[in-house]
Amino acid sequence: MTKSKAAYLFATQTLGKDSLYMWTFTFAEVLNIKDTRKRWNYLLTLMKRRWPKLAGLRVFELHKNHGLHVHLVTNRWIDVNVARKLAKKAGWGRIHVMRIPPERASYLAKYLSKQRPECFKGWRLWAGFGEWEWTKVKDIVFDSFLCRIYRACKEAFSWTGNKNFRDRMRLVQWLEVRTITKGWSVGLGPGDKPYSMCCPEELLTS
Amino acid sequence: MTRDEMLSRMHCGWVGITGEFRGGRADIVGHVDRKTGRASKRIVVTYIVECWVGGGIGVVKIMQRLPEAVTDPAQVKIELEKGRHYAFEVDAFSKEHGFATAWMGLREPVPID
């Protein structure tokens, strides 16, 4: 799971205290991606003006046949007929909405699992809107066995920046294998010595 | 599983890794939200297998993600015998930073006689 998807899932947990509404906005014809995004920004502005307390999450989906779709999860009931009028004003086509239990808000995460299309480079695949604190990707920490070994190496060998990253990763992966096969403690060398106190032969020779 | 059985499976399209089991470990993998403290965690078992890879003898890391019901790595008992040959049925392969990694489903490794 990517950090982005994890952040989205945490954000849905924050948003979803009561029941939620899942919206899908589409066009009748396939449009240029950049134009679609502009139209989405315009529609969101119109919706925020009409419902200032509206809050939720937006997910972009590049459909294989129908261009860009926008999915929303919102926290409050809004009149779909008014939303349709606003969408028409902003140049959108079909709108679909359904009520969902909070635990189903994570359903949209499936679009974040797809491989990112090239035209989405530099885009936020999902974002929050409205006045609420959603989880940001920068707040997510990934924790794994390999990460802990990497952090221990970083501390022991005073690694800074990204210099020789590939060599560092090779060392970390080798230490992971050694830790598992030799039964060392995580982030420590033989005899529970910190990596900085081990000689290279102890760490590298199998 | 005998070698003949394995060969017949391979002829039927079985995809897997066979090699000498060198060690295994169950550990927590997950994401933590620094602001709220929420965490999403899974237990992942890593098997280290020595086999023929990339034109020579090397090690492959085989990862197995356990169901959400398993929450403590201490609950997981790896009953494979070090030095014995096993067949691991894998779902996916990748090579990251020159290191071969594979992912397997919930099927247990099978010893090869």
Interface residues (C-beta under 8 A of the other chain):
Chain A: M1 K3 A6 A7 L9 F10 Q13 T14 E133 T135 D139 I140 V141 F142 D143 S144 F145 R166 M169 R170 Q173 E176 V177 T179 I180 T181 K182 G183 V186
Chain B: R22 G23 G24 R25 D27 I28 V29 G30 H31 V32 D33 R34 K35 T36 R38 S40 V44 T46 I48 V59 K61 E96 H97 G98 F99
